[in-house]
Amino acid sequence: MENIQLDGVWKEKLLSRFITYIKIFSTSDAESDTTPSTERQWDIANYLHKELQELGLEDVSIDDKGYVFGFIPSNIEETVPQVGFIAHYDSSPDFNGENVNPQIWENYDGEDLLLNKETGFTLSSTKFEALKKYIGQTIITTDGTTLLSADDKAGVAEIVTAAEFLLANPQIKHGRISIGFNPDEEIGRGAHHFDVEKFGAEWAYTMDGGEIGELEYENFNAAGAVVKIHGLSVHPGYSFGKMLNAGLVASEFINSLPENETPATTKGFEGFFHLTDFEGDVSEAKLQYIIRDHDDQKFEDRKKLIAEKVEAINQKYGEKTAEIEIKPQYLNMKKQFEGKMHIVDIAEQAMKNAGITPKIKAIRGGTDGAQLSYMGLPCPNIFAGGHNFHGPYEFVPLESMIAAVSVIVHISQLVK
């Protein structure tokens, strides 16, 4: 097996590519019903399409939904399984993703990082202890006014850099490799129009995990719920016995759910109800929840419980005071790997070959890979290297990103 040396030249290529990507505004929008959900995502989709063509990949394409595919040709005579690598190019709508101004901290000293002198915004090494794992490395941060978009433009940059490296080093032997980039993962729709047949891989890996070493093949079962409360608005001077304040009823509903089953009070395999949005007034209120659990039965119980709490409101205040709509989002992909654990084993071995200690864990969330696994494309998730996603404290060590490139190359060699 060929020894892989990703020297400083490749690190600079990776850094430059990542900086280019994160400066392209590509936040998705859950309220939109188009694909991509925002016009701005076309900017990076078209950029990636052109870049893959210029690098020399085969059969590079972009479809009318913004899915970008390309293929690294096989350089061996024997037939081996076709493997793929996937990442999403949209940024989370949870925080501002426009005008990203990255800060690059070389030879990090383990202290707090003052990201913005004007505002005093600081990335605390005490509050975010993971920083200290990367003393002596190059840390890429925000300036405190945006997210970084390492989720998942780090993954995109790693895949493209690995593709360029493989094409430049034909002595590294591998089969045909599929590359795929998609929109709208952050709003749960990244796999909805993914053409698995066209992608052509027997299995793939999403490069969409967190810190270095993460390898995940199980995730939450997930659903979204919208609860609407219908009140009755009457002039407050004449409202005795008549007014029904939708905002107050909504607050009552929120408090009826278990207070110790939220993202802030759960960990590991524990599920939760997460209130993501609350808007309303006296007349109307709207609550948006995400419901998560790894265990199938507990997940069903959660959906049943939230529906029962809505019915309890109706019993107390009258029929049709509250209504709920629950929509499925994705399922735990673990069961899709029964009899196919060689897919995970190859990724684990690739990490070891790259000198990385694998950290096999369950995702407290989901990836496009969860949906793709149920679409016939088994798809574990591999680290992209970032921390503190979806907010201004996001950061990624460059060394973790180059390690991810190395893992992609090692996987490509191992698939036989």
Secondary structure as UniProt FT lines:
FT   HELIX           8..22
FT   TURN            30..31
FT   TURN            39..40
FT   HELIX           41..55
FT   STRAND          58..62
FT   TURN            64..65
FT   STRAND          68..72
FT   STRAND          83..88
FT   TURN            93..94
FT   STRAND          103..105
FT   TURN            106..107
FT   STRAND          113..116
FT   TURN            117..120
FT   STRAND          121..123
FT   TURN            125..127
FT   HELIX           129..134
FT   TURN            135..136
FT   STRAND          139..141
FT   HELIX           150..168
FT   TURN            170..171
FT   STRAND          177..182
FT   HELIX           185..187
FT   TURN            190..193
FT   HELIX           196..199
FT   STRAND          203..209
FT   TURN            212..213
FT   STRAND          214..216
FT   STRAND          221..230
FT   HELIX           236..238
FT   TURN            240..242
FT   HELIX           246..256
FT   TURN            259..260
FT   HELIX           263..265
FT   TURN            268..269
FT   STRAND          272..280
FT   STRAND          284..293
FT   HELIX           296..317
FT   TURN            319..320
FT   STRAND          322..330
FT   HELIX           333..337
FT   TURN            338..339
FT   HELIX           342..353
FT   TURN            354..355
FT   STRAND          359..360
FT   HELIX           368..374
FT   TURN            375..376
FT   STRAND          381..383
FT   TURN            389..390
FT   TURN            392..393
FT   STRAND          395..397
FT   HELIX           398..414
//
